[in-house]
């Protein structure tokens, strides 16, 4: 018979919270002003792309405040904050960039 011993496992079930989520159009760019409740990865996806995929804005961060350039037109953006355990919070905002 093989003896085993108990092992304690710490499971992260707390969902991170996006505490600030503002997207502001400035010319051909969008200013992402994002703050979250813990250090994690902040990503975005543009649902209007032909093949939408998540792109990292930052990793191991609790805020992001920078501009990203986009083509003119409509962009349905989903911002997601995701921790290493896969817990996530997100919001969606549509922005329009003029030519």
C-alpha positions, 0 to 999 in steps of 0.5 A: 500500500502506498501512503499519501499525505494531504496537500493544500492547494490555493485556488484563485476564484476571485474575478478581477474587476475593471475599475476604469474603462474609457476609450477616447477617439483622437484622430486615427487613434483610440486612447485606452485608459484602463485600470483593474483591481489586480496585476494581470493581462489586459487585452482587446479584440476588434469584433469588426476585423475579418478574423478577430483575435485578442491582442495584449495591451499589457501583461502583469499590469494594473493599468494601461493608458496609451493610444493605439492606431486603427483604420478609419471606420467602425470598431467594436472593441472588447476589453478584457482583464484576465488573470493567470487562473483564467478569471476575467472581466470585460466590457465592450465599446464601439468607436468610429474613426473618421478618415 
